[in-house]
Amino acid sequence: MNFRDSTTDKTERLKDTSKLTVQWETMDWNKAENHVNRLQTRIAKAAVKSDWNKVKRLQYLLTHSFYAKALAIKKVTSNKGKNTSGVDKKIWSTSASKMKATLSIGRKTYRSKPLKRVYIEKKGKNKKRPLGIPTMYDRAMQTLYALGLEPVAEVTGDNISFGFRPGRSAKDACEQIFCILARKCSPKWILEGDIKGCFDNINHEWLMNNIPMDKRVMKQFLKSGFIYKGELFPTETGSPQGGSISSIYANMTLDGLEKLIQDKYHRNSKGNIENHYRAKTKVNLVRYADDFIVTANSKETAKEVKLLISDFLKARGLELSEEKTTIAHIDEGFDFLGWTFRKFKDKLITKPSKNSIKTLIRKLSTIILKEGKAHRQVDIIRRLNSIIRGWTNYHKHVVASQTFSCINNTLYLILQKWAKHRHPNKNGWWRLNKYWHYKNGKPWLFSTEINSLINLRTIKIVRHPKLQISRNPYIDKEYFIKRKYRLKTLAVARNG
């Protein structure tokens, strides 16, 4: 069979909608995941040995694998952005279109399309953040090549980096900070760092020279350009925030900060006066994506570290945000990832931050008093429970019992306003008996026969288990499986 015949057969296969539908719906996803995981483990082990030629060959195998392509399509069509199209206005909503995409996706003829530029509001500010939305095909390609790049990023990444990495979370960053600052002899000064427009300003040349992946495909990702109000603009720097692979690029760009700080402020003080001095500086780094903190024994040391980090970032086309980068004493406290860390009489207390609480109250108030004036009680409860459950799950490993109780009281007052708006001519006792009932052995629950509002006072506080930061999810799989099971058990115990 010549090339023309094989091309014709492939074209005919792509037109057979019923057959494509059956192929997608009968896909063995466990087999696909096992196949991809085996290749990712081999890539990680080769990266540990710094065998970069082998890494390149294995990445080629993975990105040309049928199962990897199918998984990439599945991820793109099952996440939150599955119904959001790019500039081509195409989405893959049917099984046939997903299977067709799996069979047609590939490097050989790949040309990226421009991003669709939209602006989203920043939390608590009047400023807007640019977001680039790739087409479904470009998202699938980025996801496919991210499968091959992520194992390398996990091997070469900083141990103290917790954002956008498998098996890690903001809670792990919180526990790491607690371990560093909880002792009486812990450092007292904290540099809170924030990188100005990290995703938008990364130097393309640095990325091309330092990220181990197919350069031709990478260039397509970086130089795609974007369309705004019908006009095409080039992308000379940065990686689009809407891209699947952008978070890996950002992490790999900032990896090396830990080594830089360790080389200058070494903690091994065996018989060396200089190293002994460095051990006293108590410099530690914790990073989550482009936000980070650095601890120090003095304000002067913190300023010195700030200059060191600024020089590190400059080579990558980045700079610190002077507005958000501050130096604080632990007794005054600082906010990080929605929590406030502060010492009271040498005891470290971690609580939900005031901004996080205000944001939650504002969101609950909007749902009840603005959007829910005419909604049924059962619908109000369903929406509120969804938000409350997510917020409390994030915060219930810290000192939050008092906060939960205060939010519960505030929520009760807001619901009273809602009930009064619905029944302005009835007295308070009548409204109370209509919407608050005795249920499951508990009195005065905002409830219906179908559901009841979560009582924040009943939520248990359970400490999040510390992550062994040197572990790799592609090599130490058993550890992460056991840890995942333990976290699920704790979640059941909390909700129990």
N, C-alpha and C positions, 0 to 999 in steps of 0.2 A: 504493500500500500504506500503510495507516495504522499507527500506533505499535503497536497491539495485535497486528496481524498479524506485524510484524517481531519482536516479543517472543516470539510463539509459535514462529516459525521458528527463532529463536536457541535456545529451550529444547529444541526437537526435535534441533537440531544437537548440542547438548551431551549428549544421550542416546545418540547413535549412536556406540557404543564403538569399533567396527571402523574407522569412518571417522576418528575422532579419533586412533586408533593409527597409521594410515597417514600422516596429516598430520604428526604429530610425528616419526615415523621417517624421513620423506622431506624434512624441513626442510633448507634450504640454509643451513648455519651460517656459511659464509664470507660469503655475501651479507648475512646478519644482522649479523655483526660489522663489515663494511665500512660498512653503513648507520649503525649506532650510532657508529662511530668518526668518520664524517664530521660528524655532528651534534655530537659532543663537541669536535671541532676547532673548529667554528664557535662553540660556546659559549666555548671558551678564548680565541679571538681577539676575541670581543666583550667578554669580561672584561678583556683587556689594554687595550682602548680605553675601559674603564669605561662601556660602553654597557649599562647594567643593564636597560633596557626590552627590548633585543634578547636579552639573556641569558634573561630571563623567558619571552619568546616561544619561544625555542629549547628551553628546558627543558620547556615545555608540549608542544612537538612530540615531543620524545624520550620523555617519560613516557606519551604517548598512542600511541606507535608500536607496531605489532604485533611487529616484530623486537626492540625493546627489552624488551618484556614476555616474549617467548620466551627471550631471553638471561638475564633475571632469574630465570625459572623454572629454566632449565638450571643456573645457578650454585647456586641453593638446593638442587637435587636431586642435585648431584654433589660437594658438599663433605663434610667430615667429619661434619657434623651432619645429614646427609640422613635418617638413621634415628631422629632424636630429635624427638619430637612436642612440641607445646605443650600448653596446657590443654584444647584440643579433641580431643587424642589422635589427630590425623589426620596421615598422611604421604602424599606423592605418590610411589608406587613404580612405577606403571605408566605406559606411554606415553600411554594414554588420559587418565589423571588429570592428567598434566602439560599435555597439550593443552587439556583442559577448564579448567585453572587459567589458562592463557595467554589464553583467550577470555573468561574471566569477571573477571579482575583489572582494577581501575580505580578512579579517584578518586571518581566520582560517588556511589556508595553505600558508600564505605569507612568502616568503623568498626572500630577496633583492638580486639582482645581482650586481657585481662590477661596478664601474663607469668607463666610458671611459675618460681617462685623455688627455686633449689637452692644449696647451699653447697659450694665446692670448697676443698681444703686448699692453703694457700700453701706454696711451696717452703721447706723447712728450718725451718718454724715450726708451732706448734700452732694458730695462728689460721686461720680460714676466710674465704674471699672470697665475697661474694654474687654469684650469676650469674642473670640473668633470661633465660629462654628464650621467645622469641615463638613464635606458631603459624607453620606453614609459609606461610600466606597473608600474615601480617604481615612475615615475613622477605622474601618476594618483593616486597612493596610497598617495604620499606626498600631492598632491592637495586636496584629500579627507580629510585627517586628518588636513590639514591647515584650512579647512572650520570650523572644530570644535574648533581649537585652537585660531584662529584670534579674536573671540569675547572676549575671556579671556584676550588676549594680549592688546586689546583696553581698557579694564577696568583697568588692572593693570599697563598699560604703562605710561610713563612720559608725562605730558601735553606738554612739550617743545620738544618732539620728532616728526619729520615730515617725515622721510624717510620710504618708503615701508609700508605706512599705508593708509587705505581707506579714501577718503575724504580730504587727505592732500597732499601737494606738496612742491617743492622747493620754489615756490613763497610765500607760507605761512610762510616758515622759513625766507625768505627775509623780509617780513612785520613785523615779530616778532622782528628781529634784528633792523629794522628801529624804531620801537616803543621804544626799549630799549636805543638806542644811539642817537636819533634825538634831544633831549632836551639839553639846555645849561648846565644843572646840571647832565647830563648823565655821566656814567663812561668813563674814558679816555684810559684805558689799556685793551688789548684783548689777551687772550691766545687762539691761534689757535691749536686745538688738532687733531691728527690723530693716529688711533690705528694700530699697526703693524700687518699685516696679520690677521685681525679680524676673518674672516670666517674660516681660516685655523688653528687657534690656540685655539679656545674655548675649555675649559676643559669639557670632556664628563661626568665626574662624577658630576660636578656642574649642567650640563644640566639635567641629569637623576634625580637629587634630587630636582630640582626647576621648571621644566616645567611640568604643569599639563596635561598630555596626556597618552595614552596607552604605558606603558614602554616597552612591548615586541616589538611593532611596531617601537617605537622610537629607540630601540637598533638596529633594522635591518637597519634603515636609517643611523645611525651614524657609524656602524661597517661594512659597506658594502665592504670597500676596493676599490682599483682602479687598472685598468690595463693600463700599459704604455709600449709600444714596446713589447707586448706579455708577459710581466711579471706582476704577481699579487703582489700588495703592500697593507699592512694593513693600516687602518685609525685609529690612536690612539687618535688624537685630531681633532677638527674643524668640521665644517658642510660644505658640498660641495657647491660652489658658483652656480653651475648649478641646484641645487635642488629647488623645488617650496616652500618648507617650511623653507629653510635656512634663508631667510630674517626675518622671524618671530622669529626664534631661536636667531639671532643676536640682534634684538631689545629687546627681553625679557632678554637677557644676560646683556645688558647695561641699562635697566630700573632700577631705583633706584638711579641713579646719581643725579637726581633733588632733591630727598628727602635728600640725603647725604649732598648736598650743602645747602639746606634750613635749615637743622638741625644745621649746623655749622655757617652759616651766615644768621641768622634769621632776617627778616625784620620788625618784630613787636617790636617797641621800647617803649611800654607803661611803663613809670616809671622805666625802668630797664637800668642801666648804661651800663652793658655788651651788652644787646641787642641793645642799642642805638649805641654803637661802631660798632656792626655787621652791622647795617643798613647803616652806613657810608661807609662800604666796597663796596657796590653796586655790589655784585656778582650775575650775572645772567647767565644762561646756555641756549644755543640753540643747538640742535643736529639734524643732518640729517644722518641716518644710522650710520656709524662708524666715521663720521666727525663731529666735534663740535667746538663751540667757547664758552669761558667763559669771561665775562666782570669783571673788577675790578677797584677800585679807585687808585691803585698804583701797581707798578711792583712787590713789595714785596708780596702783597696779591695774585697776579697772580701766583707767584712762589709757594706760600703756597698751592693754589688750585691745582696746577700741582702735588704736592706730594700727596695730598689727593686723587686725581683721580688715580694716579699710584697704591696706596695701594688698592683702590676699584677694579681695573682691575686685580691685581695680584691674587686675590682669584678666578678669573674666567679663569685663564690661559693666560691672555692678558697683553700687555704692550704698552706704548706710543712709537711712532716712534720719536726718537730724531732728525732725519733729517727733519721731517715735522712739528713737534710741536715747535711753536715759540711764542714769546711774542712781541706784536707791540703796538705802540701808535696810537690812532685814527687819529691824524694829519698826520701820515705817511701812514695810510691806510692798509687794509688787504684784501686778496681775499678769497671768500667763495662761493662755488657752482656756479662758473663762473661769479661772480660779484665782483667788487671792491668797498668796503665801505671806505669812507674817508671824513674827515671834513675839510671844507675850511671856516675859520672865524666863527667857531661854527655852521656852517650849514652842515648837513650830506648829501653827494651826493653819490648815488649808480649808478654805470655805469657797462656796460659789461666789463669784465676783458680783459687785453691785450692778455693773452694766448687764451681766447675764440675767440677773433677777429682773431688772427693769425691762429688758427685752421680752422676757417671758410674760410678765404682767401685761405689757402693752399688747402682745399678741393675743392673750386670753381675753382681754378687754375688748379688742377689736372684733373677735369672733362672737362674743356675747352681746355687746351693746350696739355694734354697727351692722355686722353682717347677719346676726341671728335674731333680730327683733321679731321677725315673723316666723322663725323656725320652730319646729316641734322640739319638745324637751329631749326626746330620744336622739334627735340629730345633733343637738347641742352637746349632749353627753358624749356621743361618739367622737366628735371632732376634738373636744377638750381632752378626752382620755388619750387620744393619739399623741397630742403635743405633750401632755403631762408625763406620759410614760417614757417618751424619748428623752425629755429633759432630766427627769429623775434618774433614769438609767445612766446618764452621763455623769451625774453628780453624786450618786449615792454611795460612793466609796470614800468620800471626804467628810469633814465635820459639817453635816448639812441638816441635822434633825431640827434645829431651831429655825433654819431657813425654810424648810418644808412646812413647818407649823405656821409661820408668818404668811407664806404664800397661800396656805389653806384658808386662813382667816380673811385675807384680801379677796380671794376667789369667792368666798361666801358673801361678802358685801357687794361684789359686782353682780352676783346672781340675784341678790335681793333687789337690786336696781332693775334688773331684767324682769323679774316677776312683778314689780310695781308698775313698770311700763306696760305690761300686758294686762294688768288688772288694777287700774288706778283708783277704782271706786270700792275696792275690797280692803279690809284691814289686814295688818301684818300677820295676825294669827291665822287668818283664812289662807293667805298665800303660803305660809309656812307649812300648813297641813296639806296643801294641794301638791307641792313640789318636793317636800322633804319627808321621807318616810322611814319607818323601822324596817330594816332589811338585814338578813344574815346575822341576826343577833346584835346589830348595831343601830342605835337610834339616830334620827335626823340626818339621813343620807339623801343627797340630791339624786333621786332615782325614779325609775319607772318600773313596770313589770318586766321589761326586756333587759335593761341595763342600769347601772348606777355609776355615779362619778367617783373617780379614784380619791380616796381619803389620804392625803399626803402624810398625815400623822402616823399612819400605819406602816409606812415604807421603812424597811430595815436598812441599817447602815452596815455594809460588809466590805472589808478591806480588799482592794484589788491585789492579787498575787504579783510579786516582783518578777519581771522578765529577766532571764539570763541573757544579757545584751550581746554576748559573744556568739550566740547560737545563730545558725543559718537555716531558714525554712526549707531550702532545697537539699541540704546535707543532713541536718538533724531533724528528720521528719517525725520520728517517734516522739521527740520532746514536744513539738508543736501540736501533734495529735492529742497527747495527754493533756497538754495545757488547754487546748480548746475544749476538751471534755470537762476539765475542772472548772473553767469559766462558765460553761453551760450549767453545771451542777450548782455553782454559786448563784447564778441568775435565778434558778428554780427556788433555791433556799430563800433568796431575798423576796421573791414574789409570793412565797408560800404563806 
